[in-house]
Amino acid sequence: MSYPERVDIRIGIANSPREINFETAQTAGEVEQTVIAALDAKSSCISLTDDKGKVYLVPTVSLAYIEIGSDVSRRVGFVS
């Protein structure tokens, strides 16, 4: 059985001790291009969707950082 690849996203918000964490079915490259396009266009917010369909709108002026995890599938089970 093949599972879709998941990418972990972590968004730091300026002046906030909390982060936004979620997984998305988008590739790391797609997420990176979405972020770069929004920042280049000086958009007021970035829109990202998690793997369950929930949409996250983050104001670009509030961004401290965006960490894009790998799109390598996770291993399940024991390694001998």
Backbone hydrogen bonds in HBPLUS format (Angstrom, degrees):
<---DONOR---> <-ACCEPTOR-->    atom                        ^
c    i                          cat <-CA-CA->   ^        H-A-AA   ^      H-
h    n   atom  resd res      DA  || num        DHA   H-A  angle D-A-AA Bond
n    s   type  num  typ     dist DA aas  dist angle  dist       angle   num
A0007-VAL N   A0024-THR O   2.93 MM  17  5.32 159.9  1.97 152.7 159.3     1
A0024-THR N   A0007-VAL O   2.91 MM  17  5.32 152.9  1.99 144.0 152.7     2
A0069-GLY N   A0008-ASP O   2.62 MM  61  4.67 170.8  1.62 163.8 160.3     3
A0009-ILE N   A0022-PHE O   2.82 MM  13  5.45 164.0  1.85 175.4 178.2     4
A0022-PHE N   A0009-ILE O   3.09 MM  13  5.45 156.0  2.15 148.9 154.1     5
A0010-ARG N   A0067-GLU O   2.91 MM  57  4.96 154.0  1.98 145.9 150.9     6
A0067-GLU N   A0010-ARG O   2.68 MM  57  4.96 172.4  1.69 158.5 160.9     7
A0011-ILE N   A0020-ILE O   2.82 MM   9  5.04 160.7  1.86 147.7 154.5     8
A0020-ILE N   A0011-ILE O   2.95 MM   9  5.04 162.7  1.98 143.7 149.3     9
A0012-GLY N   A0065-TYR O   2.85 MM  53  5.04 161.9  1.88 142.0 148.1    10
A0064-ALA N   A0012-GLY O   2.83 MM  52  5.07 166.8  1.85 143.3 139.0    11
A0014-ALA N   A0062-SER O   2.66 MM  48  5.16 171.0  1.67 153.8 157.1    12
A0051-ASP N   A0023-GLU O   2.82 MM  28  5.91 144.6  1.95 144.3 141.3    13
A0031-VAL N   A0027-THR O   3.12 MM   4  6.45 160.4  2.16 153.5 158.1    14
A0032-GLU N   A0028-ALA O   2.97 MM   4  6.15 163.3  1.99 149.3 154.4    15
A0033-GLN N   A0029-GLY O   2.94 MM   4  6.11 161.0  1.97 147.6 152.5    16
A0034-THR N   A0030-GLU O   3.01 MM   4  6.19 152.2  2.09 144.1 151.5    17
A0035-VAL N   A0031-VAL O   3.01 MM   4  6.29 160.9  2.05 154.1 158.5    18
A0036-ILE N   A0032-GLU O   2.91 MM   4  6.12 170.7  1.92 156.4 159.1    19
A0037-ALA N   A0033-GLN O   2.91 MM   4  5.90 161.5  1.94 144.8 150.2    20
A0038-ALA N   A0034-THR O   3.09 MM   4  6.22 157.0  2.14 142.8 148.8    21
A0039-LEU N   A0035-VAL O   2.99 MM   4  6.24 158.2  2.04 152.3 158.4    22
A0040-ASP N   A0036-ILE O   2.83 MM   4  5.95 160.3  1.86 153.1 158.8    23
A0041-ALA N   A0037-ALA O   2.96 MM   4  5.99 153.3  2.03 143.1 150.0    24
A0043-SER N   A0038-ALA O   2.93 MM   5  5.16 163.7  1.96 159.8 161.6    25
A0042-LYS N   A0039-LEU O   3.19 MM   3  4.94 151.5  2.27  94.9 103.1    26
A0060-THR N   A0044-SER O   3.14 MM  16  5.71 151.9  2.22 112.5 120.9    27
A0046-ILE N   A0058-VAL O   2.80 MM  12  5.23 154.2  1.87 141.7 147.9    28
A0058-VAL N   A0046-ILE O   2.93 MM  12  5.23 160.9  1.97 148.4 153.6    29
A0048-LEU N   A0056-TYR O   2.95 MM   8  5.22 160.3  1.99 147.7 153.9    30
A0056-TYR N   A0048-LEU O   2.69 MM   8  5.22 170.4  1.70 168.5 171.8    31
A0050-ASP N   A0054-LYS O   2.87 MM   4  5.43 161.8  1.90 157.2 161.1    32
A0053-GLY N   A0050-ASP O   3.15 MM   3  5.46 166.7  2.17 112.9 116.7    33
A0062-SER N   A0059-PRO O   3.06 MM   3  5.46 150.6  2.15 109.7 118.5    34
A0063-LEU N   A0060-THR O   3.32 MM   3  5.38 164.5  2.34 104.7 109.3    35
